[in-house]
Amino acid sequence: MSRRYTLKSAQIFQWVMKNPGRGAPYGYDSLAEASGCGSGLIEKLATGRQKTADVADAHSLVESLGVALLGLFTPPASPELDDASPVSPPTKKE
């Protein structure tokens, strides 16, 4: 299972697309090309139909937009266990 970051606000995401930290304003397709993310993902985030992105996509988007990751996204509160995780956490030996 991949970790997902939650977009703080679709409105802020739209504003940053129009006013990026570097370069000219982005549309869905131009941001997709710059970030390597799908234009469908970008459109869903911008319209609020999707509220999360995987870690790699979140990092690619903010890098292309020239903003800090935590300005647009919130990381998960705690990591989730996956198949590679131990069944139970290690305990302190007494």
C-alpha positions in Angstrom: 0.0 0.0 0.0 1.4 3.4 -1.0 1.4 6.3 1.3 -0.9 9.2 0.3 -0.6 12.9 1.0 -3.8 14.9 1.5 -4.3 18.2 -0.4 -5.1 21.0 2.0 -7.3 22.9 -0.4 -8.3 22.7 -4.0 -8.7 26.5 -4.1 -5.1 27.0 -2.9 -3.9 24.4 -5.5 -5.7 26.3 -8.2 -4.2 29.6 -7.0 -0.7 28.2 -7.0 -1.2 26.8 -10.5 -2.1 30.3 -11.6 0.7 31.9 -9.5 3.6 29.4 -9.3 6.7 30.2 -7.4 8.7 30.0 -10.7 7.7 30.5 -14.3 4.4 31.1 -16.1 1.0 30.0 -14.9 0.1 26.3 -15.4 -2.9 24.6 -17.0 -3.7 21.0 -16.3 -1.7 19.8 -19.4 1.3 22.0 -18.9 1.6 21.1 -15.2 1.3 17.4 -16.1 4.1 17.8 -18.6 6.3 19.7 -16.1 5.7 17.3 -13.2 5.3 14.0 -14.9 2.0 13.5 -13.2 -1.2 12.7 -15.1 -3.4 15.6 -16.2 -6.4 13.6 -14.8 -4.9 13.6 -11.3 -4.2 17.3 -11.6 -7.7 18.1 -12.7 -9.2 16.0 -9.9 -7.1 17.7 -7.3 -7.9 21.2 -8.6 -11.6 20.5 -8.7 -11.7 18.8 -5.4 -12.9 15.5 -6.8 -9.8 13.8 -5.4 -8.2 14.9 -2.1 -5.0 12.7 -2.1 -1.9 12.0 -4.1 0.8 9.5 -3.6 4.1 10.7 -2.2 6.0 10.8 -5.5 3.2 12.8 -7.2 2.9 15.3 -4.4 6.7 15.9 -4.4 6.7 16.2 -8.2 3.8 18.7 -8.2 5.3 21.0 -5.6 8.7 20.9 -7.2 7.2 22.0 -10.5 5.1 24.7 -8.8 8.0 26.0 -6.8 6.3 25.8 -3.4 6.9 23.9 -0.2 5.3 20.5 0.2 3.6 21.3 3.5 2.1 24.4 1.9 -0.1 22.3 -0.3 -0.2 18.8 1.2 -0.5 17.1 4.6 1.4 13.9 5.2 -0.4 10.9 6.7 -0.7 11.1 10.5 1.1 7.8 11.0 2.5 5.2 8.7 0.3 2.3 7.9 1.5 -1.3 8.2 1.9 -3.0 4.9 3.1 -6.5 3.8 6.8 -5.5 4.5 6.0 -4.3 8.0 6.5 -6.6 11.0 3.3 -8.1 12.4 3.9 -6.5 15.7 6.3 -3.7 16.7 9.6 -4.6 18.4 9.5 -4.6 22.2 12.2 -3.5 24.6 14.0 -6.5 26.1 14.2 -6.5 29.8 
